[in-house]
């Protein structure tokens, strides 16, 4: 140590002598150096911006987390301020915003007709995002007509039936693959536990609209294949869709649903029940099963962490004679940029921050949904849940969302028709006709 200290002192003394021998800089040289340094600083430091960036979403499960991420982004964005707006009826509110020229810069709402009208910015050249995305998820984000990408998804999601594994085991029943087995299971549950709702359905429009996407529209997707089904939806091919056909998938499912209601196999408060009511009923053993996607998993575990090993997941059973069990495997949490936004660069900067591996790990684990990014390693669910989901995905035909529905007839609009069906406003046959009329008018 002493040797090194001696060497260090010798070095300092030598350096001091060299500095002392150096010629002093002239005033002009000092000024030139200062100006050069200032110029370099301006060239390397991004100019401060003054941008208010609007972000619009209808995804209630992510509000708090995105508020947290947005606050972190705003603190380091050098003048870009993102403001989040949530609307429960986002798919209809966005129509008003487009019509009134009050369009948000970034949005999670996505409709095919708005794609066709050129409302979204093409994101094909965003290689910094696409190079990280699972190829099948990029395919899911690709518009069938143009071949362009107008949105980026950050997650994959699965939807099917969540069920109480212990309750099923105690009763000696297994998830059904046919409608007859499904009804039989519900009847067994009702007989054994009169105070338990065998299938809990909540009356929020988006949820009821999803039942149509996963059952009657899911039948079409499974029967004809993803591409042919998308073309049929886009072209409104009545020979395939057969919305008002009394023997078609839509009318058949409507009859099945009303039949379950008449038998008391779904909850009596279906029209007023909320998603929170559904989760509460499930974690307290007041219902045996319910339909939903992975986005609800975090709410289940938050309300009852001890239920992790008791959460089962199963495909939707076939309800048509020539049908097969299906499970939703699709893109989730998609983001689009308004084509005419004056804040394009700021929007891209914000989404790049949101899509970082660190933020997406947090997002995936909070939402309870696997990430669509290959460089994100997230523990999105307990191991037993992941195993059950993987088994369901492998055992059933995988379907996607119905993104090709007309913009004038949203999933929420379809859900409101289901509300009327369950309220007795329509017979199943009248419901099917009303749906077809609304679908056609939506184009």
Phi, psi and omega in degrees: 000317180297320180299315181294323179295320179297317179297319180299317181294321177299318180297316180298317180296318180297318180296321179297320180295319180296318179296320181294329181278345183288143179291144180288142179288142177285165180298322181294319180295322179297318180295316180299318181296318180296318180294322180295318179296318179296318179298317180298320180297318180295322183288331185261343180261126181298136180296143179293134181256166175225081187234128171258111185257122182267134180235123187244132182214154173242014185263098187294329186292343187251002187303306185295317181296317180293326174301319179294314180293320179297319179299319178294320179296313181301326182291338183239010191275356179061045172110353175270125180243114179268135177237125181269135173238123177252136174226129181298321180260052189299323184294335176265324179298324182295330177298318179296320181294319177296319183289330184260009179058038176240050189280133176292157179290317181233141183212156175259353177282142185211122180228141183299320182295326177290330172297311182296332180274359177075033183277340185252151178281131175292131185248021185303326187271008180276064185298333179296340175264310187295327181295340181264346188274144174302129185307321180294331179284326174296321178298320179294334180270003184266128179292130185295323185284313187263339185079006180266162173252123180245005176206159177235125176268148179253347185219161168258152176220155175233143176228141179188210178260122167277134181219159181277106186297320182295319180297316178297317181295318180299328182267354179070030179245157177234159179306138186281152173249343177239163181293324179298316177295322180299311180297319178300317178300316181298321180291322177297316179298314182296321181291321182281325183230084184300335182268003180255135174279117182302313178231119179265121176243128177258148194274011177294138190303318183297323182292316179293325175296324178296325178301323178289324178295323187269332181264278184295318178287329175296324176300316180295317181296319181288321184289318187258348183091157188300312185293313181296323179294318178299318178297320180296318178295314182296319184270000181052052183281097185295337179294335177261316185291311177048048184303317186265002179294123181302335178259005181281174185295320183294311181293322178299314179295321179299318178296318179298319183294315179295324178298317177296321178296316181295329181274358180072026181267357169239165184295141183292334183266029186307323186285335182251349183292146179249172177298324177296319177300320181296312180298317179300317181296322182290314185286344178257006177077019180270352172219151183269332184199160176201157180265133175185179179253175183301342182297342181269353186298319181297325180292321178298311184289331177292320182282331180208085181300333182289352183273000187308316183275001183249010181265113174263159179218130185221156177291168172281133182288157175291133180242353173254152183302324180257020181269173178224158174298143180228156174219138178285128171227105192210171175290151180217155179056065179269144182235134178233158178243135179295132187297328184257017179295137174282356186246041183302311183298320179293322179297316179295321179297316180296314182294325177298320177294315180299324184276002180302151182302321181296312180293324181286331173296314178297318181297313183297317182287328177288319183281338184072045184215133182297145182284148175272354180267132184290338183264012179253118179253099187240138172273078191281345180201158174302151186303321181294324178290316179301318179297316179295320179294315179299319179297318180295318180297322182284335188266352186227163176289129181275131178236164177248181174291161174268079181282345186269013178291155181294141181296334179281001179215088187280173175299325177294321177298317178297320179297325179293329174292324176294323174303315179296322177299312182288339177276353179087008179294324180240149160282164178305321180292319178293323177300315182297320178293316180297321178297313180299318179297317181292320178300311180298316180296331181294339178282000000 
